[in-house]
Amino acid sequence: MDSLTQVVLGASVAEATLGRKVGNKAMLWGAIAGTIPDLDVITRYLTDPISANLMHRGITHSLFFSLLAAPIFAWCVKRSPGWSLIGFLAFMVFFFLLSNHSLTAILIIGVVFGGLALPAYRLSSPVPGVTTWDWTKLFFLSLVTHPLLDAHTDWGTQFFWPFEYRLAYKNIFVADPLYTLPFLMCVLVAMFHRRNYTRRRRWNNAGLMISSGYMLLTIVFKGIAYNRFEKELDRQGIAYVEMDTRPTPLNSILWNAQIETEKGYVVGYYSLLDSQKEIEFSDEYPKNHYVVDSLGNPYVLQQLNEFTAGWRMFYHRGDSLIMADLRFGQLGVNPNESPFVWQYHVFRDPTGMVRANQQQGSISRTEMSRGISQLWKRICGN
């Protein structure tokens, strides 16, 4: 999920764990813990983009990491909360400076973190009567709920690292306002009540229950959509090998199905608000996987096959060979015309090595605007 959602979840879980004893300090450290697993994106500065994508949501999103890191962070906070907080803020400043090179961005980063430092430092003072074990529970629960939430998205998480299997239930989009905004509102209201007030616990618990209830609802919606796609494929006589369903951006009403056939892929969309029973599927997109063998199955294509979990196709755009990652869907909801969002340019460099670069800026503003307009209309149903 997006960073804001993970911060809210971490703060809420920490509040439920230790809020009665430490008040807003629990929310502060829970929000920090909810951020930590996603700092694995720093690998993009240490290796090539494709390897970094493979490593993302790996070890830091695992049960192993939560078990290992929780007592370490707990010991640091128990021993020296002020210095621990300064260390985290310093790392975040370094991380943002690493990813931004403009003077304006650097000034904004300085102002933001400078403004956060003083109130955050005041919240970091030691609390008598709170043990290292108390802090360990807070950090473990705030860390482990991060990958458990991410497991519901398309990308999934390598929760059982070092095993390579990824949990990916694909029942919620990476950013869903209906999950995040009510949750955020409840946590903010709870934050302004004193730690021993019953209302504080009620508001925080309400946020956890509403968000969890919505998550369960998206699983029900996924089942309804899957069943609907399955029946329609059978009715239209479309033979298929495998089907993958997921929600479209920012909602859980409109669902996308990618259907693997013997030679290619078929795409369809279904809204829970559809009054029209028939689902229009796209023409078959050819897989063209013969390209892999013709290039000698180089390492970079093996990496991309692992990254896409096999959901990929090749096509030519002019003289360029393009590989589309199907998992992240299309920009828009016209199955025959909308471009796939994630694409790679596959080429040989001057030394003859096969390489792949993710296409940046290949989608124009006009295409983006049209795609958003199509999405909204299609959510409302046929």
CORFENVEN-V88732 format. One record per helix or strand of 3 or more residues. SS is the DSSP state (a for helix, b for strand). FROM is the first residue (numbers start at 1). LEN is the number of residues. If there is no record, write none. Layout:
ss=SS from=FROM len=LEN
ss=SS from=FROM len=LEN
This chain:
ss=a from=3 len=20
ss=a from=24 len=22
ss=a from=49 len=7
ss=a from=59 len=3
ss=a from=63 len=37
ss=a from=103 len=20
ss=a from=132 len=19
ss=a from=177 len=15
ss=a from=198 len=38
ss=b from=242 len=6
ss=b from=254 len=7
ss=b from=264 len=8
ss=a from=290 len=5
ss=a from=299 len=10
ss=b from=312 len=6
ss=b from=320 len=11
ss=b from=340 len=9
ss=b from=354 len=5
ss=a from=365 len=15
